[in-house]
Amino acid sequence: MSLSLPTPPGFMTLPPAADRTGRSRHSLTGGLLLATGVGALVAAIVLLLASPVQAASAKPGQPAPAGQQPPMTFPSFQPPPAPTDPWFDGSWTIGAGAAVASSLYKGKDTEVSPLPIISFDSERLHIGGDGLAVTAVTFGDTLALKALAGYQDKPFKQKDSDMLRGLHTRKAAIEGGASLEYASPLGAVSLTYLTALNNAYDGGSVDLSYDWGLERNRWRLGAGVGLMWQSAGLVDYYVGVRSDEARADRRAYDPKAALLPHASLSAGYALTSDKAWWLNAGVEVTGLPKEYTDSPIVDADAMVSGMLGISYTF
């Protein structure tokens, strides 16, 4: 790291050097000026050392006595603060809780499961149980393009209910995509595309969402609404029944693409004054269109999920 010195004030700068033809002409004048300057400097130092008590008589914060100049001070040159790394200078959140989700399928019970909480967030990076988000490009302070990746578990297992027995096993999906997000004081609007990188399903989804948040004292509130388009291949991944899977009480079903509206509410309360410990809760509702409800394996008009947990951020 190199150090750069500040530009000196005007009275400390030297005039341009004289050329060779004018140096002898001004040598006597320059010598007199130099002698006069040195004499004045010596006299000033003597006067300053002769009156140390008076120079110290002015108290901090008060003007110096009349006719007396305060002692000269020089700024302290401190190294500039180390720049923050937008990728790895961030915060960790750890915690635990419980999640509950209503069943989409006939004969399957509402599912309650433990919810481990661990995530890392910096200016450009998010890693958590909900996946990976990398802020690839920003346009000012309001618009950002993010690359996304995540893991989606199998939608069901055959042992979950009798209605699901005999269906081909769906693969877990490794998903990837991108999101364009616009943030303003009124909330954030995002447009997100996801698809299965491992070909677990055909097509993908496009989600348009609006999210709003508010923080007051120890409370943090959030709300969101959106509309998701799912391709026919993705709907089939969840609720389709192929011809070789059909039986007397489960007809073949080949769905089309669908639009799913969704809404969410969340709340958090800081348990400590430094806002390190939080109690969090949230609920989300997703409406199911006829492309879902017409399936012989579906027994729901909406999906409801919720969570409750405690977390620590450091």
NORRAHU-V732798 format. One record per pair of residues at least 12 apart in sequence whose C-alpha atoms are under 7 Angstrom apart, sorted by the first residue. I is the first residue (numbers start at 1). GAP is how many residues later the second one is. Records with the same first field share a line. If there is no record, write none. Layout:
I = GAP ; GAP
This chain:
55 = 15
86 = 36 ; 37 ; 38
87 = 35 ; 36 ; 37 ; 38
88 = 34
89 = 33
90 = 30 ; 31 ; 32
91 = 29 ; 30 ; 31 ; 222 ; 223
92 = 27 ; 28 ; 29 ; 221 ; 222
93 = 25 ; 26 ; 27 ; 218 ; 219 ; 220 ; 221
94 = 23 ; 24 ; 25 ; 217 ; 218 ; 219
95 = 21 ; 22 ; 23 ; 215 ; 216 ; 217
96 = 19 ; 20 ; 21 ; 213 ; 214 ; 215
97 = 17 ; 18 ; 19 ; 211 ; 212 ; 213
98 = 15 ; 16 ; 17 ; 209 ; 210 ; 211
99 = 13 ; 14 ; 15 ; 16 ; 207 ; 208 ; 209
100 = 12 ; 13 ; 205 ; 206 ; 207
101 = 203 ; 204 ; 205
102 = 201 ; 202 ; 203
104 = 194 ; 195 ; 196 ; 199
105 = 192 ; 193 ; 194
106 = 57 ; 191 ; 192 ; 193
107 = 54 ; 55 ; 56
108 = 52 ; 53
130 = 20
131 = 18 ; 19 ; 20
132 = 16 ; 17 ; 18
133 = 13 ; 14 ; 15 ; 16
134 = 12 ; 13 ; 14
135 = 12
142 = 40 ; 41 ; 42
143 = 38 ; 39 ; 40
144 = 36 ; 37 ; 38
145 = 34 ; 35 ; 36
146 = 32 ; 33 ; 34
147 = 30 ; 31 ; 32
148 = 28 ; 29 ; 30
149 = 26 ; 27 ; 28
150 = 24 ; 25 ; 26
151 = 22 ; 23 ; 24
152 = 20 ; 21 ; 22
153 = 19 ; 20
154 = 16 ; 17 ; 18
155 = 83
157 = 12
163 = 134
166 = 79
167 = 78
171 = 29
172 = 28
173 = 23 ; 25 ; 27
174 = 22 ; 23 ; 24
175 = 19 ; 20 ; 21 ; 22
176 = 18 ; 19 ; 20 ; 21
177 = 16 ; 17 ; 18
178 = 14 ; 15 ; 16
179 = 12 ; 13 ; 14
180 = 12
186 = 26
187 = 24 ; 25 ; 26
188 = 22 ; 23 ; 24
189 = 20 ; 21 ; 22
190 = 18 ; 19 ; 20
191 = 16 ; 17 ; 18
192 = 14 ; 15 ; 16
193 = 12 ; 13 ; 14
194 = 12
201 = 32 ; 33 ; 36
202 = 31 ; 32
203 = 28 ; 30 ; 31
204 = 26 ; 27 ; 30
205 = 23 ; 24 ; 25 ; 26
206 = 22 ; 23 ; 24
207 = 19 ; 20 ; 21 ; 22
208 = 18 ; 19 ; 20
209 = 16 ; 17 ; 18
210 = 14 ; 15 ; 16
211 = 12 ; 13 ; 14
212 = 12
218 = 51 ; 52
219 = 49 ; 50 ; 51
220 = 47 ; 48 ; 49
221 = 45 ; 46 ; 47
222 = 43 ; 44 ; 45
223 = 41 ; 42 ; 43
224 = 39 ; 40 ; 41
225 = 37 ; 38 ; 39
226 = 35 ; 36 ; 37
227 = 32 ; 33 ; 34 ; 35
228 = 31 ; 32 ; 33
229 = 29 ; 30 ; 31
230 = 27 ; 28 ; 29
231 = 26 ; 27
232 = 23 ; 24 ; 25
235 = 20 ; 22
236 = 18 ; 19
239 = 53 ; 56 ; 58
240 = 13 ; 14 ; 15 ; 55
241 = 12 ; 13
250 = 46
251 = 45
253 = 42
255 = 36
256 = 35
258 = 31 ; 33
259 = 30
260 = 26 ; 27 ; 28 ; 29
261 = 25 ; 26
262 = 23 ; 24 ; 25
263 = 21 ; 22 ; 23
264 = 19 ; 20 ; 21
265 = 17 ; 18 ; 19
266 = 15 ; 16 ; 17
267 = 13 ; 14 ; 15
268 = 12 ; 13
276 = 36 ; 37 ; 38
277 = 34 ; 35 ; 36
278 = 32 ; 33 ; 34
279 = 30 ; 31 ; 32
280 = 28 ; 29 ; 30
281 = 26 ; 27 ; 28
282 = 24 ; 25 ; 26
283 = 22 ; 23 ; 24
284 = 20 ; 21 ; 22
285 = 17 ; 18 ; 19 ; 20
286 = 16 ; 17 ; 18
287 = 14 ; 15 ; 16
288 = 13 ; 14
